[in-house]
Amino acid sequence: MSKLSQKNNIDLDTEYKAAFDKISKLKEAVAPDIMLKFYAYYKQANFGNKFSFNNGSDLRTGFKFNAWMQLNGMTTEEAKREYIELAKEF
C-alpha cells in the first residue's frame, strides 16, 4: 500500500470515527429506517460480508440483518463513506 493510500485510509477512519461518535451522541430520535441504514453501514464497515446474528430471531433483529445483507459486496471503505455522508445530514 502506498503512503498516499495509507494516509487516505487514516483520514477516512478518522472521519468515520467522528461521524460514528456524532451519531452515537444524538439526543433526538432518528427515524427507524435511517437508523437501519446507520446500522447496516456500521456493520459492513466493521465486519464486511461476515454476516452473523446470535441475538435471537425477533422481528427487529430480522430487519437489522436484512438491512446489512443488502450491502453484501460493498467494501469497508464504501460503507464508511456512506455512513459519513448519511451522518452529515444530521
C-alpha positions in Angstrom: 0.0 0.0 0.0 1.4 3.4 -0.9 1.9 6.2 1.6 -0.9 8.1 -0.1 -3.3 5.2 0.3 -2.3 4.8 3.9 -2.9 8.5 4.5 -6.3 8.3 2.8 -7.3 5.3 4.9 -6.2 7.1 8.1 -8.2 10.2 7.1 -11.3 8.0 6.2 -11.0 6.2 9.5 -10.7 9.4 11.4 -13.7 10.9 9.6 -15.7 7.7 10.1 -15.0 7.6 13.8 -16.0 11.3 14.2 -19.3 10.5 12.3 -19.9 7.5 14.5 -19.3 9.5 17.7 -21.6 12.2 16.4 -24.5 9.8 15.7 -23.9 7.9 18.9 -24.4 11.1 20.9 -27.6 12.3 19.2 -30.3 13.2 21.7 -33.2 13.5 19.2 -35.0 10.5 17.8 -34.0 9.3 14.3 -36.5 7.6 12.0 -36.2 3.8 12.2 -35.4 3.4 8.5 -32.5 5.9 8.9 -31.2 4.0 12.0 -31.3 0.8 10.0 -29.1 2.4 7.3 -26.6 3.6 10.0 -26.6 0.1 11.5 -26.1 -1.6 8.1 -23.2 0.8 7.1 -21.6 0.3 10.5 -21.8 -3.5 10.3 -20.5 -3.5 6.8 -17.7 -1.1 7.6 -16.6 -3.1 10.6 -17.4 -6.7 9.6 -17.8 -6.7 5.8 -19.6 -9.7 4.4 -19.1 -11.8 7.6 -22.8 -12.0 8.4 -23.8 -13.4 11.7 -26.6 -13.0 14.2 -26.8 -14.6 17.6 -29.2 -12.2 19.2 -32.4 -14.2 18.7 -34.9 -14.2 16.0 -37.3 -11.3 16.8 -38.6 -9.0 14.1 -36.3 -6.2 14.9 -33.3 -8.4 14.5 -34.6 -9.6 11.2 -34.9 -6.0 9.9 -31.3 -5.3 11.1 -29.9 -8.4 9.4 -31.8 -7.7 6.2 -30.5 -4.1 6.1 -27.0 -5.4 6.5 -27.4 -8.2 3.9 -28.5 -5.6 1.3 -24.9 -4.2 1.5 -23.4 -7.5 0.5 -20.3 -6.9 -1.6 -19.9 -3.3 -0.5 -16.3 -2.6 0.5 -15.4 -1.4 4.0 -14.3 1.9 2.6 -17.5 2.4 0.7 -19.6 1.6 3.8 -17.6 4.2 5.8 -18.1 6.8 3.2 -21.8 6.1 3.1 -22.0 6.3 6.9 -20.2 9.6 6.8 -22.4 11.1 4.1 -25.6 10.0 6.0 -24.2 11.4 9.3 -23.7 14.8 7.5 -27.5 15.1 7.1 -27.9 15.2 10.9 
